[in-house]
Every structure is written in structure tokens, then in C-alpha cells.
Amino acid sequence: MITKGIRGAITVESNTEQSIKEATLELLSEMFDRNGLTGSADISHVIFTTTEDLNAAFPAKFPRVELGWDDVAMMCFHELQVPNSLKMCLRILLVVNCDEKFKPEFVYLKGAANLRK
């Protein structure tokens, strides 16, 4: 078994705990669905980043509380402040335990879809 990373990003409606929670859980759900993941046993670790305009909550809180991911290593960071970059953006690097044939499907939702253009 090896590990591979699945990238995902979503824009967040507002800098509130509720909006960050909704965006975090929506993005994780879509990442799981598109990649055929079934639960926290598939996960090695998770890195969350937000743009500096999102600071009302730690995204890692929501999978721990809502999904029971007490045994998953998770960290939160801020993105670099690059001029003219996308604002109100939450990114996730989901590192999963998998076999060598696994091909990750990256997920970009809402305004973050522009990151792939």
C-alpha cells in the first residue's frame, strides 16, 4: 500500500463558522464520492488551507466533530498572499492510503473551478 494526494478547492460564501463548515463538508463529500473512498480508514492525513480572509473557524474541526475523524491527523494553514489570487478559498489535500493503480480525481467546486482553467 502507498499514499497519494487528492487536491480539492471550494470558495466559501462568507467568513463565518457555518459557511466554512458547509464548504468543508461539501468538498470532502465530493472528494470521497468522486474517488470511491469509504471512510476515515482510507485516509493517511489531511492538510487544509484557507486564504487569509477565512479565519472564523478551523476547517479540521468539522470532519472531526461531524464525521468522527478523531484518529485522522489534520492540520490547518493559510495560503500565500499572491496578488490577484482567488479570495475566500478553502483548499484540501487529502492524502489517502491506496494501491499503486489508484488515480486521484481532483475536485474544484464553485468559484474554485476557475483554478483549473
N, C-alpha and C positions, 0 to 999 in steps of 0.2 A: 504494500500500500504506500502511496505517495500523497503529497498535498499539492493542490492547485488553487489559485485565487480566482474568485469571481468578482468582477467590478460591477458596481451599480451606483446610480446617482438619481436624485429627485430634487425638484425645487419644492420649497416649503412655503405655505401660504402666508404665515406670519411668524414673528418671533415670540411664540407662546409655547408653553409646555404641551398643550393639547395639539397644536399644529405639528410640532416636532414629533410627538408620539404617533400621530396619524401617518405622517410621512415615513417614519422609520418602519412601522409595522407594514405599511403598504409596500414599500420597497423590498423588505425582507420576504414578504409573502410571494411577491412576483419573482424574486431571485430563486426561491425554493421551488416554485411551480415550474419555471422555465428550465431548471436544471435537474429536476427529478429528485430533489432532496426530501428526506422524510422526517428528520428531527435533529435535535442537537448532537446526537451521536455522530452525525456526518461532519461536524464542524471541528476544525483544529483551533481556530481563533478568529476574532473579528476586529477590524480596525474601522472606526467611524471618524469621519472628518466633517466639519461644517465650515462654511465661510464665517468670517468674524461677526457678521450681522445676525448670526443664530447663536444665542448664548442663554436662552431661557431654561434649557434642560440638557442633561447628558443623554444622548441617544441610546447608549448602552443600558440605561435604566429600563427601557421598555421591553426588550426581549427577556431581560432577567425577571421583571415583575409579571409581565403579561404572558410570556411563553415558558416560564420556569427554567430559564437558562442559567441556573446557579453554578453549573460546572463548566461553563464556557468562559475562556479568557477573552476579555473585551477591553479596548482602550478607546478614548476619545481625544481628538486633536483638532486644532484649527488649520485650515488650508492657508497656503501662502497668499498674501495680498498682491495679486498680479493686476496691473492696471487693465481696466476694461473687461475683467473676467466676470463670469456669471455670479450673480448675487443670490442670497437666500438658498444656498445649495447644500444638501446633505449627500455625502458620498459614503459608500460602504465597500470595504474589501473583505469579503467573506472567504476565508481560507478553509478548504474542505479536505477531508480525508477521502481519497478516491483511488481508482486504478489508473494505470498509465493511459488507457484509451479514452478516459473521460475528457470531453471537450466542453469547457465552460461557455455558457451563453451569458454575455454581459447584458445588463438591464439599465436603460436610461429612460426615465419617466418624466412627464410634464415638461417644463422648460429645460430640463437637463438633456432632453433628446437632442438639443442643439449642440451638445458637446461632441457628438459623433458625426457632425456634418463637416 
